[in-house]
């Protein structure tokens, strides 16, 4: 038993200890249970606080991002406003209620040449534009402040700050608009000024162009009716008289009026093509001197009537044969010469000077000058001289006539030739018109004019003229042929030289010499003749030709040369008497004989058929007529070998000329492929000519018909039998 007690004690002790431990553990467990609850509570609070923190952080970050975005937008807006102020084409000014400048675009500062922000707007504009505009602006500003409504007006300004001396006008459309604050109270005024100077000038130019065209139409009515009246009137007079001379006089006047009318129509057609951008050049080879002669011949009649003197000087360095549109080049020269004749008084002088300016890669730059002693042109007139439908002054049309298109057309042609045209003139002191053109030298072999070698070395020439420029030019021409030449300015000097050098072969003598005139000098020279074959050539101006030709012939003059002088005409005179020309055959001036040849004429208008038949009557050419294209095709198909050529009108009934030409070319006949078909039509534009060629035709003759051109075509395609 004694051993159990300790065990029991030990067990009891252990149990007690266990209970104590359990009790302690229970007590500790209860404490842990309380701490967990508090921890859970804290966890929930923490979770709520975390959510609130996250939300607050998110909001903070959003606010920061928004602030950053707003700052960027403000900076962007500032840059945009700055760019707008610096680049806005309009002038914008923001004013407060006291009319002080709060804000403005950079153009305003530039226009006023100062910083205007902070300044009083009325003082600013007064300094720049004067009191008149200040009062006009003040009226508008007061009206906006009073009525709180926008106010607009247009004005013309002279900016005294920007233009020294001559004032320059600016035109503005100005709008004054009220500005309001958040309470809808008037806070200031916004000024918007839009520069309408270009628009105003364009409107003025458009109005001037419309007015010019209206005046042009009125002028055209007069210009067209005047020659028509002459044609109708002279036709009636010619029909009513039996006197042949009277009839011939009427025919001459009808021809002059018709030529003038044709020139007007050509000008109108050219101008319409230029405005439609359909004006084209047609290049080809031509003789430069002959082109000048052709242009001068057009105005010779008018020069004769006014007894004007014309001198021509051609640079020897300009090639004889060029490549260009010679018709248009001659048109420019004819127009300038025509104006010179028109605006130069009776007895005045005109000169034409052609010179070579430059040569590069086969392209020659030539300059042509036309100088007159006429009425001259003022600086104001020069400014509009080359405009369409305009002349120097409106009363010029009434006094001198004309369409006002010539110089504008000439300017367009010159520019298409790569040149420019201008004028130098003073009112009352005459004018000089200049133009340049780029042309090419012909690749064709140069025609040579040769004298017998002995003649070239031994011939001596004496030129007599009171005009030193004419003498110098003639001396240059003759020496260019390798012939010795002396000059004299009067009859006395010529006689002295003749006595000193008694071996002159040729004398070129001006008919109108001082003291001893041409006829008297010729008689004196003949009385002292040292050679039997001496040649005396009288130089007579075109103005005196018709009057003095018979008189000179009676005085014993046997050779004449018409002024202005050209190297080719001078050479022909010399060569005809002493030498021999070696050149290509030219169309003979006599009417050729085409006996045995037959051509076909397709023309629907009877009077046009009569004109062709009458023109060619003396050539003895047989001509069959067809009244339309269909009839022409039928006649050719029946006898294709009969015809040497076909003159084909273009606009005909049933079958027009284009269709007829194409049909003939399509025939399975040998002659159909090679027979020459020449268009004979009033359609004369380049596109019309090209259409004729595309239809299978070989050439083109424009109406009204030119006899010389018809003869050239006959010579080329028919030939003398």
C-alpha positions as CSV (number, residue, x, y, z in Angstrom):
1,X,0.0,0.0,0.0
2,X,2.8,2.3,0.9
3,X,4.0,2.2,-2.7
4,X,0.5,3.1,-4.1
5,X,0.3,6.3,-2.2
6,X,3.0,7.9,-4.0
7,X,1.5,6.7,-7.2
8,X,-1.8,8.0,-6.3
9,X,-0.3,11.2,-5.2
10,X,1.7,11.3,-8.2
11,X,-1.5,10.6,-10.2
12,X,-3.5,13.0,-8.2
13,X,-0.6,15.4,-8.5
14,X,-0.5,14.8,-12.2
15,X,-4.2,15.2,-12.5
16,X,-4.1,18.3,-10.5
17,X,-1.3,19.5,-12.6
18,X,-3.2,18.5,-15.7
19,X,-6.2,20.3,-14.5
20,X,-4.1,23.3,-13.6
21,X,-2.5,23.1,-17.0
22,X,-5.9,22.7,-18.7
23,X,-7.3,25.5,-16.6
24,X,-4.4,27.7,-17.6
25,X,-4.8,26.5,-21.2
26,X,-8.5,27.2,-21.1
27,X,-7.9,30.6,-19.7
28,X,-5.3,31.2,-22.3
29,X,-7.7,29.9,-25.1
30,X,-10.3,32.3,-23.9
31,X,-7.9,35.2,-24.3
32,X,-6.9,34.0,-27.7
33,X,-10.6,34.0,-28.7
34,X,-11.0,37.6,-27.6
35,X,-7.9,38.7,-29.5
36,X,-9.0,37.0,-32.7
37,X,-12.3,38.9,-32.6
38,X,-10.5,42.1,-32.2
39,X,-8.2,41.1,-35.0
40,X,-11.1,40.4,-37.3
41,X,-12.5,43.8,-36.4
42,X,-9.2,45.4,-37.1
43,X,-9.0,43.4,-40.4
44,X,-12.4,44.7,-41.5
45,X,-11.5,48.2,-40.5
46,X,-8.2,47.9,-42.4
47,X,-10.0,46.6,-45.4
48,X,-12.4,49.6,-45.3
49,X,-9.5,51.9,-44.8
50,X,-7.6,50.3,-47.7
51,X,-10.6,50.7,-50.0
52,X,-10.9,54.3,-49.0
53,X,-7.2,54.8,-49.4
54,X,-7.2,53.2,-52.8
55,X,-10.2,55.3,-53.8
56,X,-8.5,58.4,-52.5
57,X,-5.2,57.5,-54.3
58,X,-7.1,56.8,-57.5
59,X,-8.9,60.1,-57.2
60,X,-5.6,61.8,-56.4
61,X,-3.9,60.3,-59.4
62,X,-6.9,61.2,-61.6
63,X,-6.8,64.7,-60.3
64,X,-3.1,64.9,-61.0
65,X,-3.5,63.4,-64.4
66,X,-6.4,65.9,-65.1
67,X,-4.2,68.8,-63.9
68,X,-1.4,67.6,-66.1
69,X,-3.8,67.2,-69.0
70,X,-5.2,70.6,-68.4
71,X,-1.8,72.2,-68.3
72,X,-0.9,70.5,-71.6
73,X,-4.2,71.6,-73.1
74,X,-3.6,75.2,-71.8
75,X,-0.1,75.1,-73.3
76,X,-1.4,73.6,-76.5
77,X,-4.1,76.3,-76.6
78,X,-1.5,79.0,-75.9
79,X,0.7,77.7,-78.8
80,X,-2.4,77.5,-81.0
81,X,-3.5,81.0,-80.1
82,X,0.1,82.2,-80.7
83,X,0.2,80.5,-84.0
84,X,-3.2,81.9,-84.9
85,X,-2.2,85.4,-83.9
86,X,1.1,85.2,-85.8
87,X,-0.3,83.6,-89.0
88,X,-3.9,84.8,-89.3
89,X,-4.2,86.6,-92.6
90,X,-6.8,89.0,-91.1
91,X,-6.2,91.7,-88.6
92,X,-8.0,90.9,-85.3
93,X,-8.1,93.3,-82.3
94,X,-9.8,92.6,-78.9
95,X,-10.8,95.8,-77.0
96,X,-12.1,96.3,-73.5
97,X,-15.0,98.7,-72.8
98,X,-12.6,101.6,-72.6
99,X,-11.5,100.8,-76.2
100,X,-8.0,99.8,-75.0
101,X,-6.3,97.0,-76.9
102,X,-6.2,93.8,-74.9
103,X,-5.1,91.4,-77.6
104,X,-4.2,91.4,-81.3
105,X,-2.8,89.3,-84.1
106,X,0.8,89.8,-85.1
107,X,-0.3,91.3,-88.5
108,X,-1.7,94.3,-86.6
109,X,1.7,95.0,-85.0
110,X,3.4,94.7,-88.3
111,X,0.8,96.9,-90.1
112,X,1.2,99.6,-87.4
113,X,4.9,99.0,-87.0
114,X,4.5,99.1,-83.2
115,X,3.2,97.0,-80.2
116,X,-0.4,98.1,-79.9
117,X,-1.5,96.0,-76.9
118,X,-2.3,98.4,-74.0
119,X,-2.8,101.4,-76.4
120,X,-6.0,103.3,-77.2
121,X,-7.3,102.0,-80.5
122,X,-8.4,105.4,-81.8
123,X,-5.0,107.0,-81.1
124,X,-3.3,104.0,-82.8
125,X,-5.3,104.3,-86.1
126,X,-5.1,108.0,-86.1
127,X,-1.3,107.9,-86.2
128,X,-1.3,105.3,-89.0
129,X,-4.3,106.1,-91.1
130,X,-5.3,109.7,-90.3
131,X,-8.3,111.4,-88.8
132,X,-10.8,110.4,-91.5
133,X,-10.5,106.7,-90.8
134,X,-10.3,107.4,-87.0
135,X,-13.7,109.2,-87.1
136,X,-15.2,106.4,-89.3
137,X,-14.0,103.7,-86.8
138,X,-15.1,105.8,-83.8
139,X,-18.6,106.0,-85.2
140,X,-18.8,102.2,-85.5
141,X,-17.3,101.6,-82.0
142,X,-19.8,104.0,-80.4
143,X,-22.6,102.3,-82.2
144,X,-21.6,98.9,-81.0
145,X,-21.2,100.1,-77.4
146,X,-24.6,101.7,-77.5
147,X,-26.6,99.1,-79.5
148,X,-24.6,96.0,-78.4
149,X,-24.9,94.7,-82.0
150,X,-22.3,94.1,-84.7
151,X,-21.4,96.9,-87.1
152,X,-19.7,96.4,-90.6
153,X,-18.3,98.7,-93.2
154,X,-15.8,98.7,-96.1
155,X,-13.1,101.4,-96.4
156,X,-10.1,102.5,-98.4
157,X,-6.9,103.2,-96.3
158,X,-3.6,104.9,-97.1
159,X,-1.0,103.5,-94.7
160,X,1.2,106.5,-94.1
161,X,3.6,104.5,-91.9
162,X,4.4,101.9,-94.5
163,X,4.6,104.0,-97.7
164,X,6.9,106.9,-98.0
165,X,6.2,109.5,-100.6
166,X,3.6,108.0,-102.9
167,X,0.6,106.7,-100.9
168,X,-0.5,103.2,-101.5
169,X,-4.2,102.3,-101.2
170,X,-5.5,99.3,-99.2
171,X,-9.1,98.1,-99.2
172,X,-10.5,96.5,-96.0
173,X,-13.8,95.0,-95.0
174,X,-14.2,95.7,-91.2
175,X,-16.6,94.1,-88.7
176,X,-17.0,95.3,-85.1
177,X,-18.6,92.7,-82.8
178,X,-19.6,93.1,-79.1
179,X,-18.1,90.6,-76.5
180,X,-19.8,89.6,-73.3
181,X,-18.7,88.2,-69.9
182,X,-20.2,85.3,-67.9
183,X,-23.0,87.6,-66.7
184,X,-23.9,88.6,-70.3
185,X,-22.6,92.0,-69.6
186,X,-20.8,93.9,-72.4
187,X,-17.1,93.4,-71.8
188,X,-15.5,94.8,-75.0
189,X,-15.4,94.8,-78.8
190,X,-13.8,92.4,-81.3
191,X,-12.5,94.1,-84.5
192,X,-12.0,91.9,-87.5
193,X,-10.4,93.6,-90.6
194,X,-10.2,91.6,-93.8
195,X,-7.9,92.8,-96.6
196,X,-10.0,92.9,-99.8
197,X,-7.4,94.8,-101.9
198,X,-6.8,91.9,-104.3
199,X,-10.5,91.3,-104.6
200,X,-11.2,95.0,-105.2
201,X,-8.5,95.3,-107.8
202,X,-9.8,92.1,-109.5
203,X,-13.3,93.6,-109.6
204,X,-11.9,96.9,-111.0
205,X,-10.0,95.0,-113.7
206,X,-13.1,92.9,-114.5
207,X,-15.2,96.0,-114.8
208,X,-12.5,97.6,-117.0
209,X,-12.3,94.5,-119.1
210,X,-16.1,94.5,-119.5
211,X,-16.2,98.1,-120.3
212,X,-13.3,97.7,-122.8
213,X,-15.1,94.8,-124.5
214,X,-18.3,96.9,-124.7
215,X,-16.3,99.7,-126.2
216,X,-14.6,97.2,-128.5
217,X,-18.0,95.9,-129.7
218,X,-19.2,99.4,-130.4
219,X,-15.9,100.1,-132.1
220,X,-16.1,96.9,-134.1
221,X,-19.6,97.9,-135.4
222,X,-18.1,101.1,-136.7
223,X,-14.9,99.4,-138.0
224,X,-16.9,96.8,-139.9
225,X,-19.7,99.0,-141.2
226,X,-17.2,101.6,-142.6
227,X,-15.6,99.4,-145.2
228,X,-18.9,97.6,-145.9
229,X,-20.4,101.0,-146.6
230,X,-17.5,101.7,-149.0
231,X,-18.0,98.4,-150.7
232,X,-21.8,98.9,-151.1
233,X,-21.5,102.5,-152.1
234,X,-18.7,102.0,-154.6
235,X,-20.5,99.0,-156.1
236,X,-23.6,101.2,-156.7
237,X,-21.5,104.0,-158.2
238,X,-19.6,101.5,-160.4
239,X,-22.8,100.0,-161.7
240,X,-24.3,103.4,-162.5
241,X,-21.4,104.8,-164.5
242,X,-20.3,103.9,-168.0
243,X,-16.9,105.6,-167.6
244,X,-14.2,103.0,-167.5
245,X,-11.8,105.1,-165.4
246,X,-14.6,105.8,-162.9
247,X,-15.4,102.0,-162.7
248,X,-11.7,101.2,-162.2
249,X,-11.6,103.8,-159.4
250,X,-14.6,102.2,-157.7
251,X,-12.9,98.7,-158.1
252,X,-9.7,100.0,-156.4
253,X,-11.7,101.5,-153.5
254,X,-13.7,98.2,-153.2
255,X,-10.5,96.3,-153.1
256,X,-9.0,98.6,-150.4
257,X,-12.1,98.4,-148.3
258,X,-12.3,94.6,-148.6
259,X,-8.7,94.1,-147.6
260,X,-9.3,96.4,-144.6
261,X,-12.4,94.4,-143.6
262,X,-10.5,91.1,-144.0
263,X,-7.8,92.4,-141.7
264,X,-10.4,93.3,-139.0
265,X,-11.9,89.8,-139.3
266,X,-8.5,88.2,-139.0
267,X,-7.7,90.2,-135.9
268,X,-11.0,89.1,-134.3
269,X,-10.4,85.5,-135.1
270,X,-6.8,85.6,-133.8
271,X,-8.0,87.2,-130.5
272,X,-10.7,84.6,-130.1
273,X,-8.1,81.8,-130.6
274,X,-5.7,83.5,-128.1
275,X,-8.4,83.7,-125.4
276,X,-9.4,80.1,-126.0
277,X,-5.7,79.0,-125.8
278,X,-6.0,77.6,-129.3
279,X,-3.5,79.9,-131.0
280,X,-0.6,78.0,-132.5
281,X,2.4,78.8,-134.6
282,X,3.2,77.0,-137.9
283,X,6.9,76.9,-138.5
284,X,8.6,76.6,-141.9
285,X,11.6,77.9,-143.9
286,X,11.4,81.4,-145.4
287,X,13.6,84.1,-146.8
288,X,13.9,86.9,-144.1
289,X,14.3,89.8,-146.6
290,X,11.4,88.7,-148.7
291,X,9.2,88.4,-145.5
292,X,10.2,92.0,-144.7
293,X,9.4,93.1,-148.2
294,X,6.0,91.4,-148.1
295,X,5.2,93.1,-144.7
296,X,6.2,96.5,-146.0
297,X,4.2,96.1,-149.2
298,X,1.0,95.8,-147.2
299,X,1.4,99.4,-145.8
300,X,3.0,101.0,-148.8
301,X,-0.3,102.4,-150.1
302,X,-1.1,104.2,-146.8
303,X,2.5,105.5,-146.7
304,X,2.1,106.9,-150.2
305,X,-1.1,108.7,-149.2
306,X,0.7,110.4,-146.3
307,X,4.0,110.9,-148.2
308,X,6.0,109.3,-145.4
309,X,9.5,108.1,-145.8
310,X,10.5,104.6,-144.8
311,X,14.0,103.3,-144.2
312,X,15.0,99.7,-143.5
313,X,18.3,98.4,-142.1
314,X,18.9,94.7,-141.9
315,X,21.9,93.2,-140.0
316,X,24.1,91.3,-142.5
317,X,24.7,88.7,-139.8
318,X,21.0,87.6,-139.8
319,X,20.9,84.4,-142.0
320,X,19.1,84.8,-145.3
321,X,16.9,81.8,-144.7
322,X,15.3,81.1,-141.3
323,X,12.9,78.7,-139.7
324,X,9.9,80.2,-137.9
325,X,6.3,81.1,-138.5
326,X,6.9,83.8,-141.1
327,X,3.3,84.7,-141.5
328,X,3.0,85.6,-137.8
329,X,6.3,87.3,-137.8
330,X,5.2,89.4,-140.8
331,X,1.9,90.1,-139.0
332,X,3.8,91.6,-136.0
333,X,5.9,93.8,-138.3
334,X,2.9,94.9,-140.4
335,X,1.0,95.8,-137.2
336,X,3.9,97.9,-135.9
337,X,4.4,99.6,-139.2
338,X,0.7,100.2,-139.6
339,X,0.5,101.9,-136.3
340,X,3.6,104.0,-137.1
341,X,1.9,105.1,-140.3
342,X,-1.4,105.8,-138.6
343,X,0.1,107.9,-135.7
344,X,2.7,109.7,-137.7
345,X,1.7,112.9,-139.5
346,X,2.0,113.5,-143.2
347,X,5.5,113.8,-144.4
348,X,6.9,112.1,-141.3
349,X,9.6,109.4,-141.3
350,X,9.5,105.7,-140.2
351,X,12.4,103.3,-139.8
352,X,12.7,99.5,-139.4
353,X,15.8,98.0,-138.0
354,X,16.5,94.3,-137.8
355,X,19.6,93.1,-135.8
356,X,21.0,89.9,-134.5
357,X,21.4,89.9,-130.8
358,X,22.7,86.4,-130.0
359,X,23.2,82.9,-131.4
360,X,23.3,79.7,-129.4
361,X,23.0,76.0,-130.5
362,X,21.5,77.1,-133.9
363,X,18.9,79.4,-132.3
364,X,19.1,83.0,-133.3
365,X,17.7,85.8,-131.2
366,X,16.8,88.7,-133.5
367,X,15.5,92.1,-132.5
368,X,13.3,94.3,-134.7
369,X,12.7,98.0,-134.0
370,X,10.1,100.2,-135.6
371,X,10.7,103.9,-135.0
372,X,8.4,106.8,-136.0
373,X,8.2,110.6,-135.6
374,X,4.5,110.4,-134.6
375,X,2.5,111.7,-131.7
376,X,4.2,109.6,-129.0
377,X,2.8,107.8,-126.0
378,X,2.5,108.9,-122.4
379,X,3.5,106.7,-119.4
380,X,-0.1,106.2,-118.5
381,X,-0.9,105.1,-122.0
382,X,2.0,102.7,-122.0
383,X,0.6,100.8,-119.0
384,X,-2.4,99.6,-121.0
385,X,-1.0,99.6,-124.5
386,X,-0.7,95.8,-124.8
387,X,-4.0,95.0,-123.2
388,X,-6.7,93.3,-125.2
389,X,-9.5,95.5,-126.7
390,X,-7.7,98.8,-125.8
391,X,-5.8,101.6,-127.5
392,X,-3.8,104.3,-125.9
393,X,-6.8,106.6,-125.5
394,X,-10.5,106.1,-126.2
395,X,-10.6,109.1,-128.4
396,X,-7.7,107.5,-130.4
397,X,-10.3,105.1,-131.8
398,X,-12.5,107.9,-133.0
399,X,-9.6,109.9,-134.5
400,X,-7.4,107.2,-136.0
401,X,-9.6,104.1,-136.1
402,X,-8.5,100.5,-135.4
403,X,-9.6,97.5,-133.4
404,X,-7.3,97.9,-130.4
405,X,-6.3,94.2,-130.9
406,X,-3.1,94.4,-132.9
407,X,-0.6,95.0,-130.1
408,X,-2.3,92.4,-127.8
409,X,-2.1,89.8,-130.6
410,X,1.5,90.8,-131.4
411,X,2.4,90.4,-127.7
412,X,0.9,86.9,-127.6
413,X,2.8,85.9,-130.8
414,X,6.1,87.3,-129.6
415,X,5.8,85.4,-126.3
416,X,5.1,82.2,-128.2
417,X,8.3,82.9,-130.1
418,X,10.2,83.1,-126.9
419,X,10.6,86.9,-127.0
420,X,9.3,90.0,-125.5
421,X,7.8,93.3,-126.8
422,X,8.1,96.8,-125.3
423,X,8.0,100.5,-126.3
424,X,10.1,103.5,-125.6
425,X,8.3,106.8,-126.2
426,X,7.6,110.3,-125.1
427,X,4.4,112.2,-125.7
428,X,4.9,114.4,-128.8
429,X,8.3,112.9,-129.6
430,X,7.6,109.8,-131.5
431,X,7.9,106.1,-130.5
432,X,10.1,103.1,-130.9
433,X,8.6,99.6,-130.6
434,X,11.0,96.7,-130.0
435,X,10.4,93.0,-130.1
436,X,12.6,90.0,-130.0
437,X,12.0,86.5,-131.3
438,X,13.9,83.2,-131.3
439,X,14.3,81.7,-134.8
440,X,16.4,78.9,-136.3
441,X,18.7,78.9,-139.2
442,X,17.5,76.9,-142.2
443,X,19.4,73.7,-142.9
444,X,18.9,74.1,-146.6
445,X,21.8,74.9,-148.8
446,X,22.3,78.7,-149.1
447,X,21.5,80.2,-152.4
448,X,24.6,81.8,-154.0
449,X,24.5,84.9,-156.0
450,X,27.6,85.3,-158.1
451,X,29.1,87.8,-160.5
452,X,31.7,87.0,-163.1
453,X,35.0,87.0,-161.2
454,X,36.3,89.9,-163.3
455,X,33.3,92.1,-162.6
456,X,33.6,91.5,-158.8
457,X,37.1,92.8,-158.8
458,X,36.7,95.7,-161.3
459,X,33.3,97.1,-160.6
460,X,33.1,100.5,-159.0
461,X,29.9,102.0,-157.5
462,X,29.0,105.5,-156.4
463,X,26.0,106.0,-154.1
464,X,24.5,109.4,-153.7
465,X,21.9,110.2,-151.0
466,X,21.5,113.1,-148.6
467,X,20.6,110.7,-145.7
468,X,23.9,109.4,-144.1
469,X,22.2,106.4,-142.7
470,X,20.9,105.3,-146.1
471,X,24.4,105.8,-147.6
472,X,26.0,103.8,-144.8
473,X,23.5,101.0,-145.2
474,X,23.9,100.9,-149.0
475,X,27.7,101.0,-148.7
476,X,27.6,98.0,-146.4
477,X,25.3,96.1,-148.8
478,X,27.5,96.7,-151.9
479,X,30.8,96.0,-150.1
480,X,29.2,92.8,-148.8
481,X,29.1,91.7,-152.5
482,X,32.9,92.3,-152.8
483,X,32.4,95.5,-154.9
484,X,34.1,98.8,-154.2
485,X,31.8,101.6,-153.3
486,X,32.2,105.4,-152.8
487,X,29.5,107.6,-151.3
488,X,28.4,111.3,-151.7
489,X,25.8,113.3,-149.9
490,X,24.9,115.7,-152.7
491,X,25.2,116.2,-156.4
492,X,28.2,118.5,-156.2
493,X,30.2,115.9,-154.3
494,X,29.1,113.2,-156.7
495,X,30.3,115.2,-159.7
496,X,33.7,115.8,-158.0
497,X,34.2,112.1,-157.3
498,X,33.1,111.2,-160.8
499,X,35.7,113.6,-162.3
500,X,38.4,112.3,-159.9
501,X,37.5,108.6,-160.5
502,X,36.3,108.4,-164.0
503,X,35.8,104.6,-163.9
504,X,32.5,104.2,-162.0
505,X,30.3,101.5,-163.5
506,X,27.2,102.1,-161.5
507,X,25.6,105.1,-159.9
508,X,22.8,104.8,-157.3
509,X,21.3,108.3,-157.1
510,X,18.5,109.5,-154.8
511,X,15.8,111.3,-156.8
512,X,15.4,114.0,-154.2
513,X,18.8,115.6,-153.8
514,X,19.4,119.2,-152.6
515,X,20.4,121.8,-155.2
516,X,21.1,119.4,-158.0
517,X,18.3,116.8,-158.0
518,X,18.5,113.3,-159.3
519,X,17.4,114.0,-162.8
520,X,19.8,116.9,-163.2
521,X,22.7,114.9,-161.8
522,X,21.9,112.1,-164.2
523,X,22.0,114.4,-167.2
524,X,25.4,115.9,-166.1
525,X,26.8,112.4,-165.5
526,X,25.7,111.2,-168.9
527,X,27.3,114.2,-170.6
528,X,30.6,113.3,-169.0
529,X,30.3,109.5,-169.5
530,X,33.6,107.7,-169.7
531,X,32.1,104.2,-170.2
532,X,29.5,103.1,-172.6
533,X,28.0,100.5,-170.3
534,X,27.6,102.8,-167.2
535,X,24.5,102.1,-165.3
536,X,22.6,104.9,-163.5
537,X,19.9,103.7,-161.1
538,X,17.4,106.1,-159.6
539,X,16.4,105.5,-156.0
540,X,12.8,106.6,-155.5
541,X,10.8,106.3,-152.3
542,X,7.6,104.4,-152.3
543,X,5.7,107.6,-151.6
544,X,7.0,109.3,-154.7
545,X,7.1,106.2,-157.0
546,X,3.7,106.7,-158.7
547,X,4.3,110.4,-159.2
548,X,7.9,110.4,-160.3
549,X,8.3,107.2,-162.3
550,X,7.1,108.8,-165.6
551,X,9.0,112.0,-164.9
552,X,12.2,110.1,-164.2
553,X,11.8,108.0,-167.4
554,X,11.3,111.2,-169.4
555,X,14.5,112.5,-167.9
556,X,16.4,109.5,-169.3
557,X,16.6,107.3,-166.2
558,X,16.4,103.7,-167.4
559,X,16.7,101.8,-164.1
560,X,14.8,102.4,-160.8
561,X,15.0,100.9,-157.4
562,X,12.3,101.5,-154.8
563,X,13.1,102.5,-151.3
564,X,13.5,101.1,-148.7
565,X,16.5,99.2,-150.0
566,X,17.2,95.5,-149.6
567,X,20.4,93.7,-150.4
568,X,18.6,91.3,-152.7
569,X,17.0,94.1,-154.8
570,X,20.3,96.0,-155.0
571,X,22.1,92.8,-156.1
572,X,19.4,92.0,-158.7
573,X,20.0,95.5,-160.3
574,X,23.7,95.0,-160.5
575,X,23.5,91.4,-161.5
576,X,20.9,92.0,-164.2
577,X,23.2,94.5,-165.9
578,X,26.6,92.9,-165.4
579,X,26.4,89.4,-164.0
580,X,24.5,86.2,-164.0
581,X,22.4,84.8,-161.1
582,X,22.7,81.2,-160.2
583,X,19.8,80.2,-158.1
584,X,16.8,77.9,-157.9
585,X,14.0,78.6,-160.4
586,X,11.2,80.8,-159.1
587,X,7.7,81.1,-160.2
588,X,7.7,83.2,-163.4
589,X,5.8,86.5,-163.1
590,X,4.2,86.0,-166.5
591,X,1.0,84.0,-166.6
592,X,1.9,80.5,-167.6
593,X,0.1,78.5,-170.3
594,X,-1.6,75.4,-169.0
595,X,-3.2,74.4,-172.3
596,X,-4.0,70.7,-172.4
597,X,-4.4,70.3,-168.7
598,X,-7.6,69.9,-166.8
599,X,-8.5,70.2,-163.1
600,X,-11.7,69.6,-161.1
601,X,-13.2,72.3,-159.0
602,X,-15.6,71.2,-156.2
603,X,-17.4,74.4,-155.0
604,X,-21.1,74.7,-154.1
605,X,-21.3,78.5,-154.3
606,X,-21.7,79.9,-157.8
607,X,-20.0,83.2,-157.3
608,X,-16.9,81.4,-155.9
609,X,-16.8,79.2,-159.0
610,X,-17.0,82.3,-161.1
611,X,-14.1,83.9,-159.3
612,X,-11.8,80.9,-159.8
613,X,-12.8,80.5,-163.4
614,X,-12.1,84.2,-164.0
615,X,-8.8,84.2,-162.2
616,X,-7.5,81.2,-164.2
617,X,-9.1,82.2,-167.6
618,X,-5.8,83.5,-169.0
619,X,-3.9,80.3,-168.1
620,X,-5.9,78.4,-170.7
621,X,-6.5,75.7,-168.0
622,X,-9.6,73.5,-168.6
623,X,-11.7,73.4,-165.4
624,X,-14.6,71.1,-164.7
625,X,-17.0,72.2,-161.9
626,X,-18.8,70.1,-159.3
627,X,-21.4,71.6,-157.0
628,X,-20.9,69.2,-154.1
629,X,-18.6,66.5,-152.8
630,X,-20.8,63.7,-154.1
631,X,-20.8,65.1,-157.7
632,X,-17.0,65.6,-157.5
633,X,-16.5,61.9,-156.5
634,X,-18.8,60.8,-159.4
635,X,-17.0,63.0,-162.0
636,X,-13.6,61.7,-160.8
637,X,-14.7,58.1,-160.9
638,X,-15.9,58.4,-164.5
639,X,-12.7,59.9,-165.8
640,X,-9.9,59.6,-163.2
641,X,-7.1,60.1,-165.7
642,X,-8.5,63.3,-167.1
643,X,-7.7,65.5,-164.0
644,X,-4.3,66.7,-163.0
645,X,-5.6,68.2,-159.7
646,X,-8.7,68.8,-157.6
647,X,-9.6,72.1,-155.8
648,X,-11.9,70.9,-153.0
649,X,-14.1,73.2,-151.0
650,X,-14.7,71.9,-147.5
651,X,-18.3,72.9,-146.6
652,X,-20.6,71.5,-149.3
653,X,-24.1,69.9,-149.2
654,X,-24.7,66.1,-149.6
655,X,-21.0,65.3,-149.1
656,X,-18.5,67.7,-147.7
657,X,-14.9,68.1,-148.8
658,X,-13.4,65.9,-146.1
659,X,-15.6,63.0,-146.9
660,X,-15.1,63.4,-150.7
661,X,-11.3,63.5,-150.3
662,X,-11.4,60.4,-148.0
663,X,-13.7,58.5,-150.5
664,X,-11.4,59.3,-153.5
665,X,-8.3,58.1,-151.6
666,X,-10.2,54.9,-150.7
667,X,-11.0,54.0,-154.4
668,X,-9.2,51.1,-155.9
669,X,-7.8,53.3,-158.7
670,X,-4.1,54.1,-159.3
671,X,-4.9,57.8,-159.9
672,X,-7.0,58.1,-156.7
673,X,-3.9,57.5,-154.6
674,X,-1.7,60.2,-156.2
675,X,-4.0,62.9,-157.6
676,X,-3.3,66.2,-155.8
677,X,-6.3,67.4,-153.7
678,X,-6.0,71.0,-152.5
679,X,-8.5,72.4,-150.0
680,X,-9.9,75.7,-151.0
681,X,-11.8,77.0,-148.0
682,X,-12.5,79.9,-145.6
683,X,-11.5,77.6,-142.7
684,X,-8.0,78.9,-142.1
685,X,-7.1,77.8,-138.5
686,X,-4.1,75.4,-138.1
687,X,-6.5,72.7,-136.9
688,X,-8.5,73.2,-140.1
689,X,-5.4,72.8,-142.2
690,X,-4.4,69.7,-140.2
691,X,-7.9,68.2,-140.6
692,X,-7.6,68.7,-144.4
693,X,-4.2,66.9,-144.5
694,X,-5.6,64.1,-142.3
695,X,-8.5,63.6,-144.7
696,X,-5.9,62.9,-147.5
697,X,-5.5,66.3,-149.1
698,X,-2.1,67.6,-150.2
699,X,-2.4,71.3,-149.4
700,X,-4.6,74.2,-148.4
701,X,-5.6,77.6,-149.9
702,X,-7.5,80.1,-147.7
703,X,-10.4,82.3,-148.8
704,X,-10.5,85.1,-149.9
705,X,-8.4,83.6,-152.7
706,X,-4.9,84.9,-153.4
707,X,-4.1,84.7,-157.1
708,X,-0.3,84.3,-156.5
709,X,-0.9,81.3,-154.1
710,X,-3.2,79.7,-156.6
711,X,-0.5,80.0,-159.3
712,X,2.1,78.6,-156.9
713,X,0.0,75.5,-156.3
714,X,-0.7,75.1,-160.0
715,X,3.0,75.4,-160.7
716,X,3.9,72.8,-158.1
717,X,1.2,70.2,-158.9
718,X,0.3,70.7,-162.5
719,X,3.3,72.3,-164.2
720,X,3.5,74.1,-167.5
721,X,3.0,71.8,-170.4
